[in-house]
């Protein structure tokens, strides 16, 4: 199951005053997906909305507190909850895979709810840490960008409050939109590249015919342009290390796959993965940041994931 976050792919956009871009907010949407697909009803007696079995063990999907948990469990003073169906639950946990920003979201979610997952696979990413002393500067930059962008995205001044959609750039045809996607990759940090085939797949999924256009071939991207705004808040190094420690302590198997020409990372970012997260499976593969999408490298990425899962007997 591949999830389009709000404002991405075919998912709808957030409202004008919707939650800001925070990784923890995106982690919530993954948790919401688990509930929506009813993956919490797969095994165990007394299944249903009140008891989460397939994915989350004894955590209720209706957000009850620990003291209100229901189902076939026994709780003794001074001990953890004992689940009679634990063996079945282990077979039905989720293998969580995230790429780039999605790998950061996956790390946050796995740290918060490790009992949901049988394995964590991180492709070209992790958690980005920023200097805690720059917190006010991040807020300033985010606010200034939002004020400026709204004047362009909502030229009528409504800021979307009357249902007005953000203004989208019109491309004369699909080829022009594909070239724009390729150009974006070339401007990314490092020696990034993206195949024409991968760019075509991305654009075809992420574009629609331009509304009210005299040109029948004209297209617009349907992603929310506000996704390009900087975040109001970033995790500090201390917070990133805490997330990594929690994942490592949970004993969830972790696989990290990096691209040789991938997104540049500083020495701290590289070392903290190896010394704090301590993934049991790390590989560097040929390709760029989108090595999982390019035809020349996608099969290698898939094979490494399969090899990792087989090693863990998943």
C-alpha positions as CSV (number, residue, x, y, z in Angstrom):
1,X,0.0,0.0,0.0
2,X,1.5,3.4,-1.1
3,X,0.1,6.5,0.6
4,X,-0.3,9.9,-0.9
5,X,0.0,12.5,1.9
6,X,-2.4,15.5,1.8
7,X,-1.5,17.7,-1.1
8,X,0.6,15.0,-2.7
9,X,-0.4,12.8,-5.7
10,X,-4.2,12.2,-5.9
11,X,-4.9,13.2,-2.3
12,X,-6.8,16.4,-1.6
13,X,-5.2,19.6,-0.3
14,X,-5.4,20.8,3.3
15,X,-7.6,23.8,4.1
16,X,-6.1,27.2,4.1
17,X,-5.5,27.0,7.8
18,X,-4.8,23.3,7.9
19,X,-1.9,21.9,10.0
20,X,1.6,23.0,9.0
21,X,4.1,20.7,7.5
22,X,5.5,18.7,10.4
23,X,6.8,15.2,10.2
24,X,4.7,14.2,13.3
25,X,1.6,15.4,11.5
26,X,2.4,13.1,8.5
27,X,3.0,10.3,10.9
28,X,-0.6,10.7,12.1
29,X,-1.9,10.3,8.5
30,X,-0.1,6.9,8.3
31,X,-1.7,5.9,11.6
32,X,-5.0,7.0,10.2
33,X,-4.5,4.8,7.2
34,X,-3.9,1.8,9.4
35,X,-7.2,2.4,11.0
36,X,-9.0,3.2,7.8
37,X,-7.9,-0.1,6.2
38,X,-8.9,-2.0,9.3
39,X,-5.6,-3.6,9.6
40,X,-6.3,-3.7,13.3
41,X,-9.0,-6.4,12.9
42,X,-6.9,-9.2,11.4
43,X,-6.3,-11.7,14.2
44,X,-7.1,-12.5,17.8
45,X,-10.4,-13.1,19.6
46,X,-12.7,-10.2,20.2
47,X,-11.4,-8.3,17.2
48,X,-13.0,-5.1,16.1
49,X,-12.6,-1.4,16.5
50,X,-12.0,-1.7,20.2
51,X,-9.0,-4.0,20.0
52,X,-6.0,-3.7,17.6
53,X,-4.6,-7.1,16.8
54,X,-3.0,-7.3,13.3
55,X,-0.9,-4.2,13.5
56,X,-0.8,-2.6,16.9
57,X,-1.0,-5.5,19.4
58,X,-3.1,-4.2,22.3
59,X,-3.3,-0.5,21.4
60,X,-6.9,0.5,20.8
61,X,-7.6,2.2,17.4
62,X,-10.1,4.4,19.2
63,X,-7.4,6.0,21.2
64,X,-8.5,4.8,24.6
65,X,-6.0,5.0,27.4
66,X,-4.0,2.0,28.6
67,X,-6.3,1.5,31.5
68,X,-9.3,1.3,29.1
69,X,-7.9,-1.3,26.8
70,X,-10.2,-4.2,25.9
71,X,-9.8,-7.6,24.5
72,X,-8.2,-10.9,25.3
73,X,-5.4,-9.7,27.5
74,X,-4.2,-10.2,31.1
75,X,-2.5,-7.4,33.0
76,X,-0.7,-8.1,36.3
77,X,0.8,-5.5,38.6
78,X,4.3,-4.7,37.7
79,X,4.2,-6.5,34.4
80,X,3.6,-5.6,30.8
81,X,0.3,-6.6,29.0
82,X,0.3,-10.2,28.0
83,X,-1.4,-11.0,24.8
84,X,-2.6,-14.6,24.2
85,X,-2.5,-14.0,20.5
86,X,1.0,-12.4,20.4
87,X,2.4,-15.1,18.0
88,X,-0.4,-14.4,15.5
89,X,0.2,-10.6,15.9
90,X,3.9,-11.0,15.1
91,X,3.0,-12.6,11.7
92,X,0.7,-9.7,10.8
93,X,2.8,-6.6,11.6
94,X,3.7,-4.1,8.9
95,X,6.9,-3.7,7.0
96,X,7.2,0.1,6.8
97,X,9.2,1.6,3.8
98,X,9.9,5.3,3.4
99,X,11.8,7.3,0.8
100,X,13.3,10.7,1.4
101,X,10.8,12.7,3.5
102,X,8.8,9.5,3.9
103,X,11.8,7.9,5.6
104,X,11.8,10.6,8.2
105,X,8.0,10.1,8.7
106,X,8.6,6.4,9.0
107,X,11.3,6.8,11.6
108,X,9.1,9.1,13.7
109,X,6.1,6.7,13.5
110,X,8.2,3.6,14.2
111,X,9.8,5.3,17.3
112,X,6.3,6.2,18.6
113,X,4.6,2.9,17.8
114,X,7.3,0.2,17.4
115,X,4.8,-2.6,18.2
116,X,3.1,-2.0,14.9
117,X,6.1,-2.9,12.7
118,X,8.1,-6.0,11.8
119,X,10.7,-4.1,9.9
120,X,11.7,-0.5,8.9
121,X,13.2,0.2,5.5
122,X,14.7,3.7,4.9
123,X,15.5,4.7,1.3
124,X,17.7,7.8,0.8
125,X,16.8,9.7,3.9
126,X,16.2,9.7,7.6
127,X,15.7,12.6,9.9
128,X,17.2,16.0,9.1
129,X,18.4,17.9,12.2
130,X,18.7,21.7,12.5
131,X,20.5,23.9,15.0
132,X,18.2,24.6,17.9
133,X,19.5,28.2,18.1
134,X,17.9,28.8,14.7
135,X,14.3,28.0,15.8
136,X,13.1,31.6,15.6
137,X,14.8,32.1,12.2
138,X,12.8,29.1,10.9
139,X,9.5,30.6,12.1
140,X,10.4,33.9,10.5
141,X,11.3,32.3,7.2
142,X,8.1,30.2,7.2
143,X,5.9,33.1,7.9
144,X,7.5,35.4,5.4
145,X,7.3,32.7,2.7
146,X,3.6,32.1,3.4
147,X,2.7,35.7,3.3
148,X,4.5,36.2,0.0
149,X,3.2,33.0,-1.6
150,X,-0.4,33.6,-0.7
151,X,-0.4,36.9,-2.7
152,X,0.5,34.8,-5.8
153,X,-1.4,31.6,-5.0
154,X,-4.6,33.5,-4.1
155,X,-4.6,36.7,-6.2
156,X,-8.2,37.5,-5.3
157,X,-7.2,38.0,-1.7
158,X,-9.4,35.2,-0.3
159,X,-6.5,33.0,0.9
160,X,-8.7,30.1,-0.1
161,X,-11.4,30.9,2.5
162,X,-14.2,30.9,-0.1
163,X,-13.1,27.7,-1.7
164,X,-10.7,29.3,-4.1
165,X,-7.9,26.8,-5.2
166,X,-4.3,28.0,-5.3
167,X,-3.3,29.3,-8.7
168,X,-1.2,26.6,-10.6
169,X,1.3,27.2,-13.4
170,X,0.0,26.0,-16.8
171,X,2.4,23.9,-19.0
172,X,1.7,23.8,-22.7
173,X,1.8,20.1,-22.9
174,X,2.9,17.0,-21.0
175,X,6.4,17.2,-22.4
176,X,6.9,20.7,-21.0
177,X,5.8,19.5,-17.5
178,X,8.2,16.5,-17.7
179,X,11.0,18.9,-18.6
180,X,10.1,21.0,-15.6
181,X,10.3,17.9,-13.4
182,X,13.7,17.0,-14.7
183,X,14.9,20.6,-14.3
184,X,13.8,20.5,-10.6
185,X,16.0,17.4,-10.1
186,X,19.0,19.1,-11.6
187,X,18.7,22.0,-9.2
188,X,18.7,19.6,-6.2
189,X,21.8,19.5,-4.0
190,X,24.6,17.2,-5.2
191,X,24.9,15.5,-8.6
192,X,21.3,14.6,-8.9
193,X,19.7,13.0,-12.0
194,X,16.4,11.5,-12.9
195,X,15.5,9.3,-15.9
196,X,13.0,10.5,-18.5
197,X,11.0,7.3,-17.8
198,X,10.7,8.0,-14.1
199,X,9.9,11.7,-14.6
200,X,7.2,10.7,-17.1
201,X,5.6,8.3,-14.6
202,X,5.7,11.0,-11.9
203,X,4.2,13.7,-14.1
204,X,1.5,11.6,-15.5
205,X,0.3,10.7,-12.0
206,X,0.7,14.3,-10.7
207,X,-0.9,16.3,-13.5
208,X,-4.3,17.0,-14.9
209,X,-5.6,18.9,-18.0
210,X,-5.5,22.6,-17.3
211,X,-9.0,23.9,-16.4
212,X,-10.6,26.5,-18.7
213,X,-7.7,26.4,-21.1
214,X,-8.0,26.9,-24.9
215,X,-5.1,24.5,-25.4
216,X,-6.4,21.0,-25.1
217,X,-2.9,19.7,-24.4
218,X,-2.2,22.1,-21.5
219,X,-1.6,20.5,-18.1
220,X,-1.1,21.6,-14.5
221,X,0.4,19.9,-11.5
222,X,-2.2,18.9,-8.9
223,X,0.1,18.9,-5.9
224,X,-0.4,21.6,-3.3
225,X,2.1,24.3,-4.1
226,X,2.2,25.2,-0.4
227,X,4.2,22.0,0.1
228,X,7.2,24.0,-1.0
229,X,7.0,26.3,2.0
230,X,9.7,25.8,4.7
231,X,8.6,24.2,7.9
232,X,7.8,26.2,11.0
233,X,9.8,23.8,13.1
234,X,12.6,21.3,12.6
235,X,13.9,18.6,14.8
236,X,17.1,19.3,16.7
237,X,20.1,16.9,16.9
238,X,19.0,15.9,20.3
239,X,15.5,15.0,19.1
240,X,16.8,13.1,16.1
241,X,19.1,11.0,18.3
242,X,16.2,10.3,20.7
243,X,14.0,9.0,17.8
244,X,16.9,6.8,16.6
245,X,17.5,5.5,20.1
246,X,13.9,4.6,20.5
247,X,13.8,2.7,17.2
248,X,17.0,0.8,18.1
249,X,15.8,0.0,21.6
250,X,12.5,-1.4,20.1
251,X,14.5,-4.2,18.3
252,X,12.6,-3.5,15.1
253,X,15.0,-4.6,12.3
254,X,16.1,-1.6,10.2
255,X,17.4,-1.5,6.6
256,X,19.1,1.6,5.2
257,X,19.7,1.9,1.5
258,X,21.6,4.9,0.1
259,X,22.4,6.0,-3.4
260,X,25.9,6.7,-4.6
261,X,24.8,10.0,-6.1
262,X,22.1,10.6,-3.5
263,X,21.1,13.5,-1.4
264,X,24.2,15.0,0.3
265,X,24.5,14.4,4.1
266,X,27.0,15.9,6.5
267,X,29.3,13.7,8.6
268,X,27.1,14.0,11.7
269,X,24.0,12.8,9.8
270,X,25.9,9.8,8.5
271,X,27.5,8.9,11.9
272,X,24.4,9.2,14.0
273,X,22.6,6.7,11.8
274,X,25.5,4.2,12.3
275,X,26.1,4.9,16.0
276,X,22.7,5.6,17.3
277,X,20.1,4.0,15.0
278,X,22.5,1.1,14.3
279,X,20.7,-0.5,11.4
280,X,21.5,-4.1,10.9
281,X,21.5,-3.8,7.1
282,X,23.1,-0.9,5.3
283,X,23.9,-0.8,1.6
284,X,25.0,1.9,-0.9
285,X,23.7,1.3,-4.4
286,X,24.2,3.0,-7.8
287,X,21.8,5.7,-8.7
288,X,20.6,9.1,-7.6
289,X,18.1,10.3,-5.0
290,X,15.2,8.6,-6.9
291,X,17.1,5.3,-7.3
292,X,13.9,3.4,-6.4
293,X,12.1,4.9,-9.4
294,X,14.7,5.0,-12.2
295,X,14.7,1.8,-14.4
296,X,18.4,1.4,-14.2
297,X,18.5,1.1,-10.4
298,X,14.9,0.2,-9.2
299,X,15.4,-3.5,-9.5
300,X,18.6,-3.4,-7.4
301,X,16.7,-1.5,-4.7
302,X,13.9,-4.0,-4.7
303,X,16.3,-6.9,-4.6
304,X,18.1,-5.5,-1.5
305,X,14.8,-5.0,0.3
306,X,13.8,-8.6,-0.5
307,X,17.2,-9.9,0.6
308,X,16.8,-8.0,3.9
309,X,13.3,-9.3,4.5
310,X,14.4,-12.9,3.8
311,X,17.3,-12.5,6.2
312,X,14.8,-11.5,8.9
313,X,12.4,-14.3,7.8
314,X,9.7,-11.8,7.1
